[in-house]
Amino acid sequence: MLLSKIQKLSLLSISLLVGAIFVAMPLQVMAQTTPPPSDQPQLVKNDCQGDNIRAGAPEGSDDHCGILDYIVLFINVLSGIVGVVIAGSLIFAGIQYSSAGSDPQKVSAAKDRIRNSIIALLFFIFMYGFLNYLVPGGVLT
């Protein structure tokens, strides 16, 4: 099946956007100035233990859990990607609807795309709320 020129351009732009996000994502690197005193791995004491762990807690506190910080970062990056994709889909559907003229098939296809984009947005909002409930401390902090 051949892709139309618009589909190829949108696929290329989404691929470039995802590639740019992965290239530009800052990596947290913690360098040690002195080597560890033994061959034993250095573990963080009491990380992710306790009753009050939460995302965004200061490092070294009893409430800190490092993996939660990465989960929140991952969810927020995916939220940005989903927002861009849904906005792009709505823009594309609007262009498709305005250029349909009196062709009922094109109008129907544009309306379906708009409806599906709004359904995807609502689904994502509910899933984001569910993830905010699951992650201790919440994603919105």
Residue pairs with C-beta under 8 A, 6 or more apart in sequence:
3 11
6 92
10 88
10 92
13 88
14 85
14 88
17 81
17 84
18 81
21 77
21 80
21 81
25 77
36 42
44 66
46 62
47 64
47 65
47 66
48 65
48 66
48 67
48 68
50 62
50 63
52 62
52 63
53 63
53 64
53 65
53 68
53 136
53 137
54 63
54 65
54 68
54 136
54 137
54 138
54 141
55 65
55 68
55 69
55 71
55 72
55 135
55 136
55 137
55 138
55 139
55 141
56 69
56 72
56 137
56 141
57 63
57 64
57 65
57 137
58 64
59 66
63 137
65 136
68 135
68 136
68 137
71 135
72 135
72 139
72 141
75 128
75 131
75 135
75 139
76 139
79 124
79 128
82 120
82 124
86 117
86 120
86 121
86 124
89 113
89 116
89 117
89 120
90 114
90 117
92 113
93 110
93 113
93 114
93 117
94 110
94 114
96 106
96 109
96 110
96 113
97 107
97 110
97 111
97 114
99 106
100 106
100 107
100 109
100 110
128 139
131 139
132 138
132 139
132 140
